[in-house]
Amino acid sequence: MINYIWFGMIALSILCASLNGRLDQLSAALLDGASDAVELSIFLLGSMCAWLGFLRIAEESGLTRLLARCFSPVIDRLFPDYRNDPDIKGKICMNVTANLLGLGNAATPLGLSAMKAMAEKSPGALPSRGMILFVVVNTASLQLLPVNMAAMRASCGSAQPFGILPQIWISSLGALLAGVAFCKLAERRQERVRREGAL
């Protein structure tokens, strides 16, 4: 389905450009976009390698277990299926910490590592409730210190790069609470349906 959508967008852009006499501008935009995509891929690849290496060091040094103990009360309530698995809890904590600091590029490889560990523990065609909730928590991405956003604002000439902190705190916290509440309500409904089906 995605392939059809992309093909339709490309065909529509070519049609519009030819009707407006802007095929040369479309060609230039295609080349610029391809160049930017390659640069972004290389940048993300380097970032992922660096942070996956940091994750391995954190695991070997015991930092992930220390974070797991610190965040244990919250993680245990959100992810009860992994209450007795310090490895998964540590990876979740590393991901949450990166998100809190606004380091989205760092949170991505850490999140992928945590998701892989969850998938290995609950093999099957469908994701577990812990995996679904983890995706929701990552999507909401509560940020206390949005470093990447502040850096982008500073590069664009902002006089107060961190001037948007209250808005980011309110919006990200609201999104996180709404997402977690919805997931927990869905989990309770599923458990109730399962109990009624067993009777």
N, CA, C and O of each residue as an XYZ file, in Angstrom:
796
protein
N       0.820     -1.201      0.000
C       0.000      0.000      0.000
C       0.862      1.261      0.000
O       0.573      2.221     -0.715
N       1.924      1.249      0.810
C       2.815      2.404      0.878
C       3.448      2.674     -0.482
O       3.603      3.827     -0.884
N       3.815      1.596     -1.196
C       4.421      1.773     -2.522
C       3.476      2.490     -3.475
O       3.905      3.333     -4.263
N       2.183      2.157     -3.404
C       1.204      2.819     -4.269
C       1.068      4.304     -3.909
O       0.937      5.157     -4.787
N       1.100      4.593     -2.614
C       0.991      5.991     -2.174
C       2.186      6.798     -2.673
O       2.027      7.901     -3.198
N       3.399      6.231     -2.503
C       4.593      6.944     -2.967
C       4.564      7.124     -4.478
O       4.901      8.194     -4.984
N       4.164      6.082     -5.200
C       4.095      6.191     -6.666
C       3.096      7.263     -7.073
O       3.364      8.045     -7.985
N       1.957      7.308     -6.410
C       0.959      8.327     -6.721
C       1.481      9.734     -6.461
O       1.231     10.643     -7.252
N       2.204      9.921     -5.358
C       2.767     11.241     -5.046
C       3.802     11.660     -6.079
O       3.832     12.816     -6.500
N       4.659     10.713     -6.492
C       5.684     11.033     -7.490
C       5.038     11.367     -8.830
O       5.405     12.345     -9.481
N       4.061     10.534     -9.240
C       3.389     10.777    -10.525
C       2.656     12.114    -10.511
O       2.685     12.846    -11.500
N       1.997     12.438     -9.393
C       1.275     13.705     -9.289
C       2.224     14.898     -9.338
O       1.920     15.911     -9.968
N       3.374     14.779     -8.673
C       4.338     15.885     -8.695
C       4.905     16.095    -10.099
O       5.098     17.234    -10.524
N       5.175     14.995    -10.826
C       5.669     15.119    -12.206
C       4.611     15.754    -13.098
O       4.925     16.603    -13.932
N       3.366     15.346    -12.924
C       2.274     15.905    -13.721
C       2.112     17.400    -13.453
O       1.999     18.190    -14.391
N       2.101     17.789    -12.179
C       1.948     19.209    -11.827
C       3.122     20.038    -12.339
O       2.939     21.152    -12.829
N       4.341     19.480    -12.220
C       5.516     20.209    -12.694
C       5.497     20.393    -14.203
O       5.880     21.452    -14.700
N       5.056     19.376    -14.943
C       5.001     19.490    -16.405
C       3.916     20.465    -16.840
O       4.105     21.197    -17.811
N       2.788     20.490    -16.146
C       1.710     21.424    -16.494
C       2.108     22.872    -16.214
O       1.682     23.779    -16.928
N       2.918     23.093    -15.183
C       3.333     24.444    -14.811
C       4.673     24.851    -15.414
O       5.155     25.957    -15.169
N       5.276     23.962    -16.201
C       6.560     24.277    -16.814
C       7.707     24.355    -15.826
O       8.614     25.169    -15.996
N       7.682     23.517    -14.791
C       8.715     23.558    -13.753
C       9.449     22.224    -13.611
O       9.855     21.845    -12.512
N       9.616     21.522    -14.721
C      10.316     20.242    -14.659
C      11.778     20.413    -14.255
O      12.348     19.550    -13.586
N      12.389     21.544    -14.669
C      13.779     21.774    -14.272
C      13.901     21.957    -12.766
O      14.851     21.468    -12.155
N      12.933     22.669    -12.159
C      12.945     22.848    -10.705
C      12.690     21.525     -9.986
O      13.266     21.263     -8.930
N      11.825     20.696    -10.563
C      11.561     19.382     -9.975
C      12.816     18.512    -10.014
O      13.123     17.814     -9.048
N      13.533     18.557    -11.123
C      14.772     17.765    -11.234
C      15.801     18.220    -10.207
O      16.462     17.397     -9.574
N      15.935     19.546    -10.045
C      16.881     20.067     -9.052
C      16.474     19.670     -7.646
O      17.322     19.318     -6.827
N      15.171     19.726     -7.362
C      14.688     19.341     -6.031
C      14.929     17.856     -5.772
O      15.267     17.470     -4.653
N      14.756     17.013     -6.807
C      15.008     15.580     -6.643
C      16.473     15.307     -6.296
O      16.771     14.499     -5.417
N      17.376     15.986     -6.992
C      18.802     15.784     -6.728
C      19.178     16.286     -5.338
O      19.926     15.627     -4.616
N      18.652     17.462     -4.964
C      18.937     17.999     -3.623
C      18.376     17.085     -2.541
O      19.032     16.840     -1.529
N      17.155     16.579     -2.754
C      16.538     15.692     -1.773
C      17.306     14.393     -1.615
O      17.467     13.891     -0.503
N      17.783     13.845     -2.737
C      18.559     12.605     -2.673
C      19.864     12.831     -1.921
O      20.279     11.993     -1.121
N      20.512     13.968     -2.181
C      21.759     14.287     -1.480
C      21.529     14.451      0.021
O      22.304     13.946      0.833
N      20.464     15.157      0.380
C      20.139     15.345      1.801
C      19.821     14.014      2.476
O      20.196     13.793      3.628
N      19.126     13.120      1.755
C      18.775     11.818      2.329
C      20.016     10.989      2.628
O      20.093     10.320      3.659
N      20.999     11.038      1.709
C      22.238     10.288      1.928
C      22.993     10.851      3.133
O      23.497     10.091      3.961
N      23.072     12.189      3.234
C      23.766     12.815      4.365
C      23.075     12.463      5.685
O      23.733     12.168      6.683
N      21.737     12.498      5.674
C      21.003     12.163      6.890
C      21.225     10.703      7.279
O      21.385     10.392      8.459
N      21.235      9.808      6.288
C      21.443      8.385      6.578
C      22.810      8.143      7.203
O      22.938      7.374      8.155
N      23.842      8.811      6.654
C      25.192      8.646      7.207
C      25.257      9.205      8.622
O      25.870      8.608      9.507
N      24.620     10.359      8.830
C      24.611     10.959     10.171
C      23.920     10.039     11.174
O      24.433      9.814     12.270
N      22.744      9.503     10.794
C      22.018      8.619     11.700
C      22.771      7.322     11.938
O      22.739      6.779     13.043
N      23.451      6.818     10.906
C      24.225      5.587     11.071
C      25.342      5.791     12.088
O      25.565      4.944     12.952
N      26.039      6.916     11.982
C      27.095      7.206     12.948
C      26.548      7.367     14.355
O      27.137      6.888     15.324
N      25.399      8.056     14.456
C      24.784      8.255     15.771
C      24.353      6.923     16.375
O      24.563      6.680     17.563
N      23.750      6.061     15.559
C      23.291      4.770     16.076
C      24.468      3.910     16.518
O      24.396      3.244     17.550
N      25.551      3.919     15.743
C      26.728      3.133     16.126
C      27.298      3.617     17.459
O      27.651      2.821     18.329
N      27.378      4.951     17.597
C      27.938      5.510     18.825
C      27.087      5.150     20.034
O      27.618      4.743     21.067
N      25.775      5.296     19.916
C      24.924      5.064     21.079
C      24.715      3.585     21.373
O      24.517      3.209     22.528
N      24.757      2.737     20.342
C      24.705      1.298     20.612
C      25.987      0.855     21.317
O      25.955     -0.021     22.181
N      27.115      1.465     20.943
C      28.359      1.181     21.659
C      28.285      1.646     23.106
O      28.751      0.957     24.013
N      27.691      2.829     23.316
C      27.509      3.326     24.680
C      26.601      2.397     25.477
O      26.836      2.156     26.661
N      25.555      1.872     24.820
C      24.654      0.939     25.503
C      25.396     -0.322     25.926
O      25.185     -0.828     27.028
N      26.267     -0.833     25.050
C      27.034     -2.028     25.400
C      27.953     -1.758     26.595
O      28.080     -2.596     27.488
N      28.594     -0.581     26.606
C      29.458     -0.203     27.739
C      28.623     -0.093     29.018
O      29.044     -0.539     30.085
N      27.417      0.517     28.894
C      26.547      0.670     30.058
C      26.108     -0.687     30.598
O      26.006     -0.874     31.810
N      25.850     -1.631     29.697
C      25.444     -2.968     30.140
C      26.591     -3.672     30.851
O      26.402     -4.280     31.904
N      27.798     -3.585     30.258
C      28.945     -4.278     30.840
C      29.366     -3.665     32.175
O      29.837     -4.374     33.064
N      29.197     -2.346     32.315
C      29.619     -1.675     33.543
C      28.571     -1.742     34.654
O      28.859     -1.403     35.802
N      27.361     -2.177     34.315
C      26.299     -2.262     35.311
C      25.455     -1.006     35.418
O      24.611     -0.901     36.308
N      25.675     -0.031     34.504
C      24.909      1.207     34.558
C      23.430      0.966     34.278
O      22.577      1.597     34.902
N      23.115      0.068     33.354
C      21.716     -0.200     33.045
C      20.990     -0.797     34.254
O      19.825     -0.484     34.501
N      21.685     -1.658     35.007
C      21.060     -2.233     36.203
C      20.853     -1.177     37.283
O      19.859     -1.208     38.009
N      21.802     -0.235     37.384
C      21.657      0.849     38.353
C      20.464      1.729     37.990
O      19.667      2.088     38.857
N      20.340      2.078     36.700
C      19.187      2.869     36.255
C      17.886      2.108     36.467
O      16.864      2.689     36.832
N      17.938      0.792     36.232
C      16.741     -0.022     36.430
C      16.281      0.030     37.874
O      15.080      0.077     38.140
N      17.231      0.022     38.820
C      16.853      0.107     40.228
C      16.291      1.482     40.576
O      15.355      1.590     41.367
N      16.864      2.533     39.984
C      16.392      3.891     40.272
C      14.973      4.120     39.756
O      14.135      4.702     40.445
N      14.719      3.653     38.534
C      13.412      3.853     37.913
C      12.451      2.702     38.190
O      11.334      2.681     37.671
N      12.883      1.751     39.003
C      12.116      0.523     39.201
C      10.656      0.741     39.608
O       9.785      0.076     39.048
N      10.340      1.639     40.555
C       8.927      1.800     40.935
C       8.027      2.210     39.762
O       6.911      1.709     39.626
N       8.519      3.119     38.923
C       7.715      3.580     37.788
C       7.640      2.508     36.705
O       6.565      2.225     36.176
N       8.797      1.910     36.378
C       8.844      0.900     35.320
C       8.014     -0.323     35.698
O       7.348     -0.905     34.842
N       8.046     -0.718     36.975
C       7.272     -1.881     37.414
C       5.773     -1.663     37.238
O       5.048     -2.588     36.874
N       5.309     -0.448     37.493
C       3.876     -0.166     37.342
C       3.479     -0.072     35.869
O       2.400     -0.519     35.482
N       4.355      0.510     35.055
C       4.030      0.650     33.634
C       4.214     -0.658     32.874
O       3.420     -0.988     31.994
N       5.266     -1.402     33.217
C       5.607     -2.628     32.486
C       5.692     -3.806     33.459
O       6.789     -4.292     33.735
N       4.559     -4.272     33.980
C       4.598     -5.360     34.977
C       5.136     -6.675     34.418
O       5.616     -7.513     35.182
N       5.066     -6.874     33.099
C       5.561     -8.121     32.510
C       7.077     -8.251     32.629
O       7.612     -9.357     32.563
N       7.772     -7.123     32.805
C       9.226     -7.145     32.873
C       9.733     -6.791     34.267
O      10.867     -6.344     34.436
N       8.876     -6.998     35.257
C       9.210     -6.649     36.637
C      10.465     -7.378     37.122
O      11.255     -6.815     37.880
N      10.648     -8.617     36.694
C      11.765     -9.428     37.165
C      12.867     -9.587     36.117
O      13.666    -10.521     36.189
N      12.906     -8.682     35.153
C      13.925     -8.749     34.109
C      14.750     -7.462     34.122
O      14.385     -6.499     33.447
N      15.853     -7.424     34.874
C      16.643     -6.185     34.987
C      17.267     -5.746     33.673
O      17.525     -4.557     33.485
N      17.517     -6.680     32.755
C      18.119     -6.316     31.468
C      17.162     -5.455     30.651
O      17.545     -4.398     30.151
N      15.921     -5.908     30.518
C      14.929     -5.138     29.754
C      14.611     -3.835     30.471
O      14.493     -2.788     29.835
N      14.474     -3.892     31.780
C      14.192     -2.670     32.540
C      15.322     -1.650     32.374
O      15.063     -0.451     32.268
N      16.557     -2.116     32.350
C      17.684     -1.213     32.162
C      17.663     -0.548     30.801
O      17.957      0.641     30.676
N      17.314     -1.322     29.775
C      17.250     -0.749     28.428
C      16.106      0.248     28.308
O      16.242      1.281     27.653
N      14.988     -0.059     28.936
C      13.869      0.890     28.943
C      14.290      2.187     29.633
O      13.984      3.281     29.159
N      14.994      2.050     30.755
C      15.438      3.234     31.507
C      16.415      4.072     30.706
O      16.344      5.301     30.739
N      17.331      3.429     29.984
C      18.280      4.171     29.158
C      17.536      4.960     28.083
O      17.865      6.114     27.811
N      16.540      4.334     27.479
C      15.747      5.004     26.450
C      14.971      6.178     27.024
O      14.952      7.261     26.439
N      14.327      5.963     28.174
C      13.546      7.034     28.810
C      14.456      8.196     29.198
O      14.079      9.358     29.045
N      15.658      7.886     29.700
C      16.597      8.937     30.083
C      17.010      9.770     28.888
O      17.071     10.996     28.979
N      17.299      9.112     27.752
C      17.668      9.842     26.534
C      16.525     10.731     26.067
O      16.752     11.858     25.627
N      15.295     10.227     26.161
C      14.141     11.039     25.771
C      13.954     12.229     26.707
O      13.631     13.327     26.255
N      14.153     12.019     28.009
C      14.016     13.119     28.965
C      14.997     14.244     28.673
O      14.691     15.416     28.893
N      16.175     13.884     28.177
C      17.186     14.883     27.847
C      17.018     15.443     26.438
O      17.806     16.283     26.002
N      15.985     14.975     25.725
C      15.729     15.484     24.386
C      16.682     14.957     23.334
O      16.798     15.543     22.258
N      17.369     13.858     23.625
C      18.334     13.280     22.682
C      17.645     12.206     21.849
O      17.834     11.010     22.074
N      16.839     12.652     20.879
C      16.078     11.714     20.063
C      16.953     10.751     19.291
O      16.614      9.575     19.164
N      18.098     11.237     18.762
C      18.994     10.363     18.013
C      19.591      9.275     18.898
O      19.873      8.172     18.430
N      19.781      9.586     20.163
C      20.300      8.587     21.094
C      19.198      7.626     21.525
O      19.450      6.439     21.734
N      17.973      8.141     21.658
C      16.871      7.307     22.123
C      16.484      6.238     21.105
O      16.015      5.163     21.480
N      16.677      6.530     19.818
C      16.256      5.575     18.783
C      16.974      4.233     18.881
O      16.299      3.210     18.996
N      18.321      4.181     18.842
C      18.967      2.863     18.960
C      18.719      2.197     20.304
O      18.618      0.973     20.380
N      18.620      2.999     21.373
C      18.335      2.419     22.682
C      16.940      1.804     22.700
O      16.733      0.734     23.272
N      15.990      2.483     22.073
C      14.628      1.958     22.000
C      14.552      0.696     21.159
O      13.835     -0.241     21.509
N      15.291      0.664     20.047
C      15.308     -0.532     19.204
C      15.887     -1.722     19.955
O      15.408     -2.848     19.817
N      16.919     -1.464     20.748
C      17.518     -2.540     21.540
C      16.535     -3.063     22.583
O      16.434     -4.272     22.792
N      15.813     -2.159     23.235
C      14.820     -2.581     24.229
C      13.684     -3.353     23.567
O      13.217     -4.359     24.100
N      13.245     -2.884     22.413
C      12.153     -3.570     21.712
C      12.574     -4.970     21.261
O      11.774     -5.905     21.307
N      13.825     -5.114     20.827
C      14.317     -6.428     20.421
C      14.324     -7.387     21.605
O      13.955     -8.553     21.469
N      14.747     -6.891     22.767
C      14.765     -7.734     23.963
C      13.350     -8.135     24.366
O      13.129     -9.275     24.774
N      12.385     -7.214     24.258
C      10.989     -7.547     24.569
C      10.445     -8.587     23.600
O       9.739     -9.511     24.005
N      10.775     -8.436     22.314
C      10.284     -9.388     21.312
C      10.847    -10.778     21.543
O      10.156    -11.771     21.315
N      12.098    -10.862     21.995
C      12.690    -12.173     22.275
C      12.024    -12.848     23.468
O      11.932    -14.074     23.521
N      11.559    -12.047     24.424
C      10.928    -12.628     25.609
C       9.500    -13.079     25.319
O       9.019    -14.030     25.935
N       8.818    -12.417     24.398
C       7.440    -12.795     24.070
C       7.309    -13.001     22.570
O       6.722    -12.173     21.874
N       7.862    -14.120     22.065
C       7.785    -14.368     20.622
C       6.349    -14.606     20.182
O       5.533    -15.152     20.925
N       6.066    -14.192     18.979
C       4.718    -14.354     18.447
C       4.483    -13.355     17.337
O       5.294    -12.456     17.112
N       3.373    -13.515     16.647
C       3.077    -12.633     15.525
C       2.645    -11.241     15.983
O       2.886    -10.246     15.300
N       1.999    -11.189     17.157
C       1.477     -9.908     17.647
C       2.384     -9.330     18.731
O       2.978    -10.085     19.501
N       2.500     -7.998     18.803
C       3.302     -7.388     19.865
C       2.624     -7.551     21.220
O       1.398     -7.611     21.312
N       3.432     -7.620     22.257
C       2.895     -7.733     23.615
C       2.394     -6.366     24.080
O       2.670     -5.349     23.445
N       1.653     -6.349     25.196
C       1.142     -5.078     25.706
C       2.279     -4.171     26.164
O       2.170     -2.948     26.082
N       3.376     -4.771     26.649
C       4.536     -3.985     27.029
C       5.180     -3.308     25.832
O       5.613     -2.160     25.930
N       5.251     -4.004     24.701
C       5.822     -3.433     23.485
C       4.964     -2.278     22.973
O       5.486     -1.250     22.541
N       3.645     -2.455     23.027
C       2.742     -1.391     22.569
C       2.881     -0.155     23.447
O       2.973      0.965     22.943
N       2.897     -0.359     24.756
C       3.032      0.772     25.670
C       4.385      1.459     25.489
O       4.478      2.684     25.577
N       5.421      0.681     25.241
C       6.750      1.258     25.043
C       6.779      2.166     23.820
O       7.401      3.229     23.848
N       6.113      1.754     22.750
C       6.031      2.596     21.552
C       5.285      3.884     21.858
O       5.678      4.959     21.403
N       4.207      3.777     22.630
C       3.432      4.975     22.994
C       4.280      5.932     23.829
O       4.270      7.140     23.590
N       5.015      5.397     24.808
C       5.867      6.240     25.658
C       6.932      6.938     24.820
O       7.236      8.109     25.048
N       7.499      6.217     23.848
C       8.507      6.817     22.978
C       7.918      7.863     22.059
O       8.553      8.882     21.787
N       6.713      7.621     21.576
C       6.081      8.581     20.674
C       5.746      9.871     21.407
O       5.949     10.960     20.869
N       5.237      9.761     22.628
C       4.938     10.963     23.420
C       6.223     11.696     23.779
O       6.283     12.924     23.727
N       7.250     10.934     24.142
C       8.595     11.467     24.365
C       8.611     12.679     25.288
O       8.871     13.800     24.853
N       8.332     12.442     26.557
C       8.430     13.506     27.553
C       9.860     14.035     27.602
O      10.805     13.271     27.800
N      10.013     15.341     27.421
C      11.342     15.946     27.360
C      11.461     17.045     28.405
O      10.730     18.035     28.372
N      12.391     16.858     29.330
C      12.664     17.890     30.316
C      13.647     18.927     29.780
O      13.545     20.115     30.086
N      14.592     18.464     28.982
C      15.613     19.349     28.429
C      15.784     19.026     26.939
O      16.626     18.199     26.590
N      15.012     19.653     26.062
C      15.064     19.351     24.623
C      16.324     19.913     23.970
O      16.297     20.984     23.364
N      17.417     19.186     24.101
C      18.712     19.660     23.615
C      18.702     19.837     22.100
O      19.147     20.867     21.595
N      18.192     18.832     21.363
C      18.185     18.927     19.903
C      17.345     20.095     19.417
O      17.759     20.812     18.507
N      16.172     20.302     20.005
C      15.310     21.407     19.607
C      15.975     22.751     19.892
O      15.909     23.667     19.073
N      16.611     22.864     21.046
C      17.302     24.112     21.382
C      18.456     24.372     20.420
O      18.706     25.516     20.039
N      19.156     23.316     20.028
C      20.267     23.481     19.088
C      19.752     23.954     17.729
O      20.369     24.812     17.097
N      18.629     23.402     17.280
C      18.062     23.843     16.005
C      17.600     25.287     16.082
O      17.795     26.050     15.137
N      16.988     25.671     17.196
C      16.539     27.056     17.358
C      17.735     28.011     17.398
O      17.680     29.103     16.831
N      18.806     27.601     18.064
C      19.994     28.444     18.125
C      20.629     28.598     16.745
O      21.102     29.678     16.395
N      20.639     27.500     15.949
C      21.234     27.577     14.610
C      20.425     28.473     13.676
O      20.953     28.993     12.693
N      19.137     28.653     13.989
C      18.280     29.530     13.178
C      18.260     30.959     13.708
O      17.502     31.793     13.211
N      19.087     31.251     14.715
C      19.208     32.614     15.205
C      18.307     32.976     16.363
O      18.092     34.161     16.618
N      17.771     31.997     17.074
C      16.889     32.293     18.198
C      17.677     32.926     19.347
O      18.754     32.455     19.711
N      17.119     33.998     19.909
C      17.769     34.654     21.045
C      17.593     33.855     22.325
O      18.421     33.954     23.230
N      16.532     33.065     22.419
C      16.256     32.234     23.592
C      15.955     30.803     23.141
O      14.788     30.427     23.036
N      16.989     30.002     22.873
C      16.772     28.638     22.373
C      15.923     27.776     23.303
O      15.178     26.910     22.843
N      16.034     28.013     24.619
C      15.272     27.215     25.584
C      14.005     27.939     26.046
O      13.427     27.576     27.070
N      13.573     28.949     25.309
C      12.390     29.709     25.697
C      11.082     28.958     25.540
O      10.034     29.435     25.975
N      11.132     27.787     24.921
C       9.911     27.013     24.682
C       9.733     25.888     25.698
O       8.873     25.025     25.519
N      10.530     25.889     26.753
C      10.476     24.787     27.720
C       9.087     24.565     28.317
O       8.631     23.422     28.337
N       8.381     25.605     28.810
C       7.052     25.336     29.400
C       6.088     24.690     28.419
O       5.347     23.779     28.787
N       6.091     25.153     27.170
C       5.187     24.579     26.174
C       5.527     23.121     25.880
O       4.635     22.288     25.721
N       6.828     22.817     25.808
C       7.238     21.438     25.540
C       6.884     20.537     26.715
O       6.418     19.415     26.520
N       7.105     21.024     27.939
C       6.758     20.212     29.117
C       5.267     19.899     29.143
O       4.876     18.752     29.359
N       4.432     20.916     28.922
C       2.973     20.727     28.997
C       2.490     19.794     27.894
O       1.727     18.863     28.154
N       2.936     20.044     26.654
C       2.437     19.243     25.534
C       2.919     17.793     25.608
O       2.141     16.867     25.379
N       4.209     17.596     25.930
C       4.726     16.225     25.973
C       4.166     15.455     27.169
O       3.885     14.262     27.056
N       4.001     16.124     28.314
C       3.418     15.448     29.475
C       1.959     15.090     29.221
O       1.512     14.000     29.580
N       1.218     16.003     28.603
C      -0.180     15.715     28.283
C      -0.308     14.546     27.320
O      -1.162     13.678     27.500
N       0.546     14.524     26.287
C       0.519     13.416     25.329
C       0.885     12.097     25.994
O       0.283     11.062     25.708
N       1.882     12.138     26.890
C       2.301     10.920     27.584
C       1.198     10.378     28.481
O       0.912      9.181     28.453
N       0.577     11.241     29.274
C      -0.489     10.801     30.179
C      -1.680     10.250     29.407
O      -2.257      9.232     29.791
N      -2.047     10.921     28.320
C      -3.177     10.447     27.513
C      -2.873      9.093     26.880
O      -3.726      8.206     26.872
N      -1.659      8.929     26.349
C      -1.289      7.660     25.718
C      -1.236      6.513     26.706
O      -1.741      5.426     26.426
N      -0.621      6.747     27.871
C      -0.520      5.691     28.894
C      -1.906      5.330     29.419
O      -2.212      4.153     29.610
N      -2.747      6.342     29.653
C      -4.098      6.068     30.147
C      -4.885      5.240     29.154
O      -5.587      4.307     29.544
N      -4.780      5.566     27.877
C      -5.502      4.800     26.855
C      -5.023      3.354     26.810
O      -5.830      2.429     26.724
N      -3.687      3.161     26.868
C      -3.143      1.798     26.839
C      -3.609      0.984     28.046
O      -3.979     -0.181     27.906
N      -3.591      1.597     29.230
C      -3.998      0.877     30.430
C      -5.494      0.545     30.401
O      -5.901     -0.529     30.844
N      -6.307      1.464     29.881
C      -7.736      1.173     29.741
C      -7.973      0.037     28.753
O      -8.820     -0.827     28.981
N      -7.225      0.043     27.660
C      -7.357     -1.034     26.677
C      -6.920     -2.369     27.265
O      -7.533     -3.399     26.986
N      -5.849     -2.360     28.091
C      -5.397     -3.591     28.734
C      -6.463     -4.137     29.679
O      -6.718     -5.342     29.688
N      -7.096     -3.261     30.482
C      -8.137     -3.715     31.408
C      -9.337     -4.270     30.657
O      -9.916     -5.278     31.061
N      -9.706     -3.617     29.574
C     -10.835     -4.100     28.777
C     -10.522     -5.476     28.183
O     -11.379     -6.360     28.161
N      -9.285     -5.647     27.699
C      -8.900     -6.937     27.138
C      -8.914     -8.029     28.198
O      -9.356     -9.147     27.934
N      -8.433     -7.712     29.397
C      -8.448     -8.697     30.482
C      -9.868     -9.044     30.885
O     -10.161    -10.205     31.170
N     -10.774     -8.040     30.915
C     -12.161     -8.307     31.271
C     -12.835     -9.204     30.239
O     -13.582    -10.118     30.588
N     -12.561     -8.932     28.961
C     -13.119     -9.762     27.889
C     -12.585    -11.181     27.980
O     -13.324    -12.140     27.761
N     -11.273    -11.322     28.311
C     -10.683    -12.649     28.426
C     -11.294    -13.422     29.591
O     -11.554    -14.621     29.482
N     -11.526    -12.715     30.725
C     -12.148    -13.382     31.882
C     -13.579    -13.811     31.574
O     -13.994    -14.913     31.933
N     -14.336    -12.929     30.903
C     -15.716    -13.276     30.571
C     -15.787    -14.427     29.585
O     -16.711    -15.238     29.629
N     -14.785    -14.495     28.675
C     -14.766    -15.596     27.725
C     -14.413    -16.920     28.371
O     -14.819    -17.979     27.893
N     -13.645    -16.861     29.477
C     -13.235    -18.084     30.167
C     -14.346    -18.648     31.029
O     -14.332    -19.831     31.370
N     -15.331    -17.792     31.393
C     -16.422    -18.256     32.270
C     -17.445    -19.098     31.502
O     -18.422    -19.566     32.086
